[in-house]
Amino acid sequence: MGCSQLVEMSPSEYERVRADPRRFLLAHGHAVPQAERIVERHRNYIVVEKVEDGAAVAEDTDPRT
């Protein structure tokens, strides 16, 4: 909350990650280990996957479905 750090990526990078409703892009240092695990590391961002209850909520509220 309150972070305004910009993360650069191409639209295709974003779409590739968000194709899985449990995966999200974050700035480095913003992962919450209790709620997500880091699945990819890139120069400008990380990809996290929600776990446990957070995974279910992410799937249930995915606007792409």
PAKE-926514 format. One record per residue: residue number from 1; residue in three letters; x, y, z of N, C-alpha, C in turn. Coordinates in Angstrom, 3 decimals, padded with zeros to 6 digits. Atoms other than C-alpha are relative to their C-alpha. Layout:
+-----+--------+----------+----------+----------+----------+----------+----------+----------+----------+----------+
| num | residu |      n.x |      n.y |      n.z |     ca.x |     ca.y |     ca.z |      c.x |      c.y |      c.z |
+-----+--------+----------+----------+----------+----------+----------+----------+----------+----------+----------+
| NUM |    ALA |        X |        Y |        Z |        X |        Y |        Z |        X |        Y |        Z |
...
+-----+--------+----------+----------+----------+----------+----------+----------+----------+----------+----------+
//
This chain:
+-----+--------+----------+----------+----------+----------+----------+----------+----------+----------+----------+
| num | residu |      n.x |      n.y |      n.z |     ca.x |     ca.y |     ca.z |      c.x |      c.y |      c.z |
+-----+--------+----------+----------+----------+----------+----------+----------+----------+----------+----------+
|   1 |    MET |  000.837 | -001.187 |  000.000 |  000.000 |  000.000 |  000.000 |  000.878 |  001.246 |  000.000 |
|   2 |    GLY | -000.714 | -001.265 |  000.023 |  001.197 |  003.447 | -000.809 |  001.208 |  000.027 | -000.903 |
|   3 |    CYS | -001.155 |  000.021 |  000.892 |  003.916 |  002.355 | -003.235 | -000.410 |  000.549 | -001.361 |
|   4 |    SER |  000.279 | -000.542 |  001.334 |  004.065 |  004.301 | -006.472 |  001.139 | -000.306 | -000.968 |
|   5 |    GLN | -001.111 |  000.396 |  000.852 |  007.084 |  002.562 | -007.997 | -000.535 | -000.549 | -001.320 |
|   6 |    LEU |  000.412 |  000.468 |  001.313 |  006.635 |  002.063 | -011.750 |  000.804 | -001.232 | -000.397 |
|   7 |    VAL | -000.631 |  001.215 |  000.476 |  007.418 | -001.299 | -013.308 | -000.173 | -000.023 | -001.514 |
|   8 |    GLU |  000.063 |  000.022 |  001.460 |  008.306 | -001.428 | -017.013 | -000.061 | -001.421 | -000.519 |
|   9 |    MET |  000.118 |  001.282 |  000.684 |  007.201 | -004.350 | -019.163 | -000.818 |  000.215 | -001.260 |
|  10 |    SER |  000.788 | -000.092 |  001.229 |  005.692 | -004.976 | -022.552 | -001.412 | -000.515 |  000.267 |
|  11 |    PRO |  001.356 |  000.543 | -000.141 |  001.974 | -005.638 | -022.984 | -000.029 | -001.524 | -000.098 |
|  12 |    SER | -000.005 |  001.460 |  000.123 |  002.788 | -009.193 | -024.049 |  000.543 | -000.673 |  001.266 |
|  13 |    GLU | -000.499 |  000.538 | -001.276 |  004.811 | -009.775 | -020.850 | -001.124 |  000.005 |  001.029 |
|  14 |    TYR |  001.097 | -000.113 | -000.956 |  001.874 | -008.534 | -018.783 | -001.063 | -001.058 | -000.277 |
|  15 |    GLU |  001.041 |  000.959 |  000.353 | -000.649 | -010.683 | -020.652 |  000.433 | -001.438 |  000.264 |
|  16 |    ARG | -000.512 |  001.350 | -000.260 |  001.554 | -013.777 | -020.367 | -000.134 | -000.349 |  001.481 |
|  17 |    VAL |  000.066 |  000.258 | -001.439 |  001.742 | -013.457 | -016.584 | -001.450 | -000.076 |  000.464 |
|  18 |    ARG |  001.380 | -000.064 | -000.490 | -001.915 | -012.521 | -016.048 | -000.918 | -001.041 | -000.619 |
|  19 |    ALA |  000.797 |  001.092 |  000.547 | -003.111 | -015.447 | -018.176 | -000.346 | -001.012 |  001.100 |
|  20 |    ASP |  000.274 |  000.835 | -001.183 | -002.917 | -017.345 | -014.859 | -000.549 |  000.933 |  001.079 |
|  21 |    PRO |  000.610 | -000.931 | -000.957 | -005.320 | -015.649 | -012.402 |  000.690 |  000.070 |  001.353 |
|  22 |    ARG | -000.715 | -000.008 | -001.282 | -003.064 | -016.557 | -009.454 |  001.308 |  000.753 | -000.065 |
|  23 |    ARG | -001.309 | -000.652 |  000.157 | -000.029 | -014.734 | -010.880 | -000.131 |  001.507 | -000.194 |
|  24 |    PHE | -000.003 | -001.459 |  000.026 |  000.767 | -011.048 | -010.442 |  001.425 |  000.514 | -000.149 |
|  25 |    LEU | -001.288 | -000.670 |  000.161 |  003.617 | -008.673 | -011.296 |  000.182 |  000.992 |  001.131 |
|  26 |    LEU | -000.306 | -000.922 | -001.092 |  005.291 | -006.749 | -008.485 |  001.385 |  000.604 | -000.193 |
|  27 |    ALA | -001.344 | -000.569 | -000.071 |  008.229 | -004.441 | -007.982 |  000.830 | -000.870 |  000.947 |
|  28 |    HIS | -000.891 |  000.748 | -000.890 |  011.238 | -006.078 | -006.378 | -000.199 |  000.467 |  001.442 |
|  29 |    GLY |  000.123 | -000.329 | -001.412 |  010.924 | -006.220 | -002.599 | -001.431 |  000.152 |  000.495 |
|  30 |    HIS |  001.391 | -000.190 | -000.395 |  007.111 | -006.156 | -002.555 | -000.765 | -001.306 |  000.221 |
|  31 |    ALA |  000.684 |  001.278 | -000.236 |  006.311 | -009.863 | -002.196 | -000.322 | -000.160 |  001.481 |
|  32 |    VAL |  000.428 |  000.301 | -001.371 |  004.443 | -010.976 |  000.929 |  000.090 | -001.520 |  000.164 |
|  33 |    PRO | -000.235 |  001.446 | -000.066 |  005.834 | -014.438 |  001.796 | -001.155 | -000.817 |  000.578 |
|  34 |    GLN |  001.117 |  000.733 | -000.591 |  002.761 | -015.412 |  003.837 | -001.135 | -000.204 | -001.006 |
|  35 |    ALA |  001.130 |  000.035 |  000.923 |  000.445 | -014.842 |  000.847 |  000.367 | -000.419 | -001.414 |
|  36 |    GLU | -000.400 |  000.276 |  001.377 |  002.500 | -015.530 | -002.272 |  001.433 | -000.513 | -000.039 |
|  37 |    ARG | -001.383 |  000.457 |  000.188 |  005.627 | -017.157 | -003.599 |  000.519 |  000.565 | -001.309 |
|  38 |    ILE | -000.629 | -000.534 |  001.204 |  008.047 | -015.737 | -006.140 |  000.234 | -001.157 | -000.960 |
|  39 |    VAL | -000.156 |  001.059 |  000.989 |  007.939 | -017.811 | -009.327 |  000.908 |  000.419 | -001.161 |
|  40 |    GLU | -000.902 | -000.506 |  001.034 |  009.978 | -015.581 | -011.690 |  000.660 |  001.276 |  000.500 |
|  41 |    ARG | -000.721 | -001.245 | -000.290 |  012.591 | -012.866 | -011.324 |  000.474 |  000.594 | -001.318 |
|  42 |    HIS | -000.418 | -000.719 |  001.199 |  013.182 | -010.285 | -014.039 |  000.732 |  001.265 |  000.430 |
|  43 |    ARG | -000.777 | -001.202 | -000.322 |  015.327 | -007.178 | -014.221 | -000.881 |  001.089 |  000.619 |
|  44 |    ASN |  000.859 | -001.102 | -000.445 |  012.384 | -004.798 | -013.681 | -001.107 | -000.395 |  000.962 |
|  45 |    TYR |  001.136 |  000.424 | -000.821 |  009.900 | -006.910 | -011.731 |  000.160 | -001.463 |  000.395 |
|  46 |    ILE |  000.105 |  001.412 | -000.358 |  009.069 | -010.222 | -010.084 | -001.418 | -000.464 | -000.310 |
|  47 |    VAL |  001.324 |  000.600 |  000.165 |  006.167 | -012.575 | -010.714 | -000.254 | -000.846 |  001.233 |
|  48 |    VAL |  000.375 |  000.784 | -001.171 |  004.386 | -013.978 | -007.692 | -001.261 | -000.792 | -000.309 |
|  49 |    GLU |  001.207 |  000.803 |  000.106 |  001.766 | -016.666 | -007.369 | -000.643 | -000.044 |  001.378 |
|  50 |    LYS |  000.724 |  000.040 | -001.271 | -000.860 | -016.382 | -004.669 | -000.118 | -001.439 |  000.471 |
|  51 |    VAL |  000.087 |  001.334 | -000.584 | -001.051 | -019.358 | -002.296 | -001.197 | -000.085 |  000.938 |
|  52 |    GLU |  001.057 |  000.311 | -000.951 | -003.742 | -020.956 | -000.139 | -001.257 |  000.823 | -000.255 |
|  53 |    ASP |  001.246 | -000.762 |  000.155 | -006.781 | -018.710 |  000.470 |  000.126 |  001.093 | -001.056 |
|  54 |    GLY | -000.213 | -001.055 |  000.985 | -005.279 | -015.945 | -001.661 | -000.124 | -000.506 | -001.422 |
|  55 |    ALA |  000.124 |  000.593 |  001.330 | -005.101 | -018.276 | -004.660 | -001.471 | -000.175 | -000.365 |
|  56 |    ALA |  001.431 |  000.196 |  000.251 | -008.801 | -019.110 | -004.329 | -000.689 |  001.333 | -000.270 |
|  57 |    VAL |  000.594 | -001.326 |  000.206 | -009.749 | -015.437 | -004.033 |  000.407 |  000.550 | -001.366 |
|  58 |    ALA | -000.478 | -000.501 |  001.293 | -007.604 | -014.524 | -007.061 | -000.747 | -000.686 | -001.135 |
|  59 |    GLU |  000.732 |  000.719 |  001.043 | -009.280 | -017.229 | -009.144 | -001.467 |  000.397 | -000.043 |
|  60 |    ASP |  001.432 | -000.338 | -000.064 | -012.802 | -016.364 | -007.949 | -000.300 |  001.423 | -000.469 |
|  61 |    THR |  000.245 | -001.412 |  000.346 | -012.389 | -012.640 | -008.632 |  000.713 |  000.445 | -001.266 |
|  62 |    ASP | -000.724 | -000.333 |  001.232 | -010.421 | -012.814 | -011.887 | -000.940 |  000.668 | -001.008 |
|  63 |    PRO |  000.886 | -000.687 |  000.952 | -011.981 | -010.220 | -014.233 |  000.102 | -000.563 | -001.420 |
|  64 |    ARG | -000.184 |  000.542 |  001.347 | -010.717 | -012.176 | -017.255 | -000.869 | -001.225 | -000.270 |
|  65 |    THR |  000.818 |  001.210 |  000.216 | -013.085 | -015.112 | -016.723 | -001.459 |  000.335 | -000.159 |
+-----+--------+----------+----------+----------+----------+----------+----------+----------+----------+----------+
//
